[in-house]
């Protein structure tokens, strides 16, 4: 697979997700960083997004709940270039019934070179980065080039 540069705008599209045992921690983190977060577009899986919105009065685009397909919706948005950052406070001690969806979401984030924070420390590092307030490029798979090459292969 070849890669191309894709810009990430100064105003980021930040996905916020947390397992049940980590929701309070993510909400507290969002309160602490509200001044920065409200300068960006926020989206989240259903329950997490609703709780963040209620606790902070920030607008959060809400997808389905994770176990009901929200993780997959979020993965699709990543593939479509509609998410710039994933902040996912996951619980490493609690088995999840939708664990395959969670793994797929993290895999898609890696494929599309999305910065991912999995806890408050990594989220702090990310939000305090100078890249949070300016545009920058990242390398992503050249999917259109891949399709064009496959079309050429199939035509032979």
PLY file of the C-alpha trace (Angstrom):
ply
format ascii 1.0
element vertex 156
property float x
property float y
property float z
element edge 155
property int vertex1
property int vertex2
end_header
0.00 0.00 0.00
1.28 3.45 -0.88
0.70 6.42 1.40
-0.20 10.04 0.80
-0.17 13.16 2.95
-3.52 14.22 4.34
-3.91 17.50 6.21
-5.45 17.74 9.66
-6.98 21.17 10.18
-6.24 23.42 13.14
-9.82 22.80 14.34
-9.77 19.09 15.13
-12.59 16.55 15.05
-12.10 14.74 18.36
-13.82 11.43 19.14
-14.44 10.77 22.84
-15.14 7.20 24.00
-14.99 5.48 27.39
-15.89 2.13 28.83
-18.38 2.24 31.71
-15.71 2.08 34.45
-13.78 4.91 32.77
-16.60 7.33 31.90
-16.19 9.36 35.10
-12.48 9.72 34.40
-13.10 10.92 30.84
-15.77 13.36 32.00
-13.37 14.79 34.59
-10.65 15.03 31.93
-13.08 16.89 29.62
-13.99 19.32 32.42
-10.31 19.97 33.07
-9.63 20.66 29.37
-12.90 22.31 28.44
-11.22 25.52 27.30
-9.28 23.63 24.66
-11.93 21.06 23.75
-14.65 23.61 23.05
-12.46 25.06 20.28
-12.81 21.77 18.38
-15.62 19.57 17.05
-16.49 16.75 19.45
-18.17 13.45 18.78
-18.63 10.36 20.85
-20.38 7.08 21.23
-23.91 7.45 22.59
-23.74 7.10 26.35
-20.30 8.66 26.68
-21.22 11.58 24.43
-24.48 12.21 26.29
-22.78 12.15 29.68
-19.98 14.50 28.55
-22.50 16.90 27.05
-24.62 16.90 30.24
-21.61 17.37 32.52
-19.80 20.07 30.51
-22.46 21.85 28.39
-20.23 21.26 25.36
-21.90 20.11 22.16
-21.05 16.49 21.33
-22.26 14.75 18.17
-23.57 11.47 19.51
-23.34 8.18 17.64
-24.90 4.89 18.77
-23.77 3.35 22.03
-20.58 1.31 21.57
-22.18 -2.13 22.05
-25.02 -1.12 19.70
-22.67 -0.26 16.81
-21.21 3.08 17.88
-17.63 1.77 17.76
-18.24 0.66 14.18
-19.85 3.98 13.27
-16.81 5.74 14.65
-14.50 3.44 12.69
-16.40 4.30 9.50
-15.99 8.02 10.25
-12.24 7.48 10.67
-12.08 5.70 7.28
-14.00 8.57 5.70
-11.56 11.15 7.07
-14.11 12.60 9.52
-12.12 12.04 12.73
-8.71 13.53 13.52
-8.10 12.31 17.10
-9.45 9.43 19.17
-9.51 9.72 22.95
-10.65 6.34 24.22
-10.46 5.69 27.95
-10.76 1.90 27.92
-10.83 -0.42 30.87
-8.04 -3.03 30.65
-9.48 -5.00 33.59
-13.05 -5.51 32.43
-13.94 -7.89 29.58
-16.34 -6.26 27.15
-19.06 -8.09 25.20
-18.25 -5.90 22.19
-14.48 -6.43 22.49
-14.13 -7.36 18.77
-15.66 -3.98 17.87
-13.23 -2.19 20.20
-10.26 -4.00 18.65
-11.54 -3.17 15.17
-11.86 0.51 16.13
-8.30 0.64 17.44
-7.04 -1.18 14.34
-8.79 1.30 12.01
-7.33 4.20 13.99
-3.86 2.69 13.45
-4.48 2.02 9.73
-5.58 5.62 9.13
-2.83 7.07 11.35
-5.17 8.72 13.85
-3.56 9.87 17.11
-5.03 7.76 19.93
-4.96 8.40 23.68
-6.09 5.55 25.92
-5.82 7.22 29.34
-5.56 10.64 31.00
-1.76 10.79 30.75
-1.66 10.16 27.00
-4.65 12.46 26.47
-2.86 15.20 28.44
0.23 14.80 26.26
-1.91 15.01 23.14
-4.01 18.01 24.14
-0.96 19.99 25.24
0.88 19.33 21.98
1.57 22.34 19.78
-0.15 20.39 16.98
-3.53 20.78 18.73
-3.78 24.39 17.62
-2.37 24.21 14.11
-2.77 22.29 10.90
-0.38 19.46 10.10
-0.11 16.52 7.71
-0.19 12.82 8.41
0.47 9.84 6.18
-2.63 7.80 5.28
-3.17 4.89 2.90
-3.64 5.97 -0.72
-6.93 4.16 -1.11
-7.83 5.87 -4.41
-4.44 4.87 -5.81
-5.02 1.33 -4.57
-8.41 1.19 -6.31
-6.92 2.55 -9.55
-4.14 -0.06 -9.46
-6.64 -2.85 -8.76
-8.79 -1.65 -11.66
-5.73 -1.89 -13.93
-4.97 -5.40 -12.65
-8.52 -6.56 -13.26
-8.56 -5.10 -16.79
-5.55 -7.20 -17.82
0 1
1 2
2 3
3 4
4 5
5 6
6 7
7 8
8 9
9 10
10 11
11 12
12 13
13 14
14 15
15 16
16 17
17 18
18 19
19 20
20 21
21 22
22 23
23 24
24 25
25 26
26 27
27 28
28 29
29 30
30 31
31 32
32 33
33 34
34 35
35 36
36 37
37 38
38 39
39 40
40 41
41 42
42 43
43 44
44 45
45 46
46 47
47 48
48 49
49 50
50 51
51 52
52 53
53 54
54 55
55 56
56 57
57 58
58 59
59 60
60 61
61 62
62 63
63 64
64 65
65 66
66 67
67 68
68 69
69 70
70 71
71 72
72 73
73 74
74 75
75 76
76 77
77 78
78 79
79 80
80 81
81 82
82 83
83 84
84 85
85 86
86 87
87 88
88 89
89 90
90 91
91 92
92 93
93 94
94 95
95 96
96 97
97 98
98 99
99 100
100 101
101 102
102 103
103 104
104 105
105 106
106 107
107 108
108 109
109 110
110 111
111 112
112 113
113 114
114 115
115 116
116 117
117 118
118 119
119 120
120 121
121 122
122 123
123 124
124 125
125 126
126 127
127 128
128 129
129 130
130 131
131 132
132 133
133 134
134 135
135 136
136 137
137 138
138 139
139 140
140 141
141 142
142 143
143 144
144 145
145 146
146 147
147 148
148 149
149 150
150 151
151 152
152 153
153 154
154 155
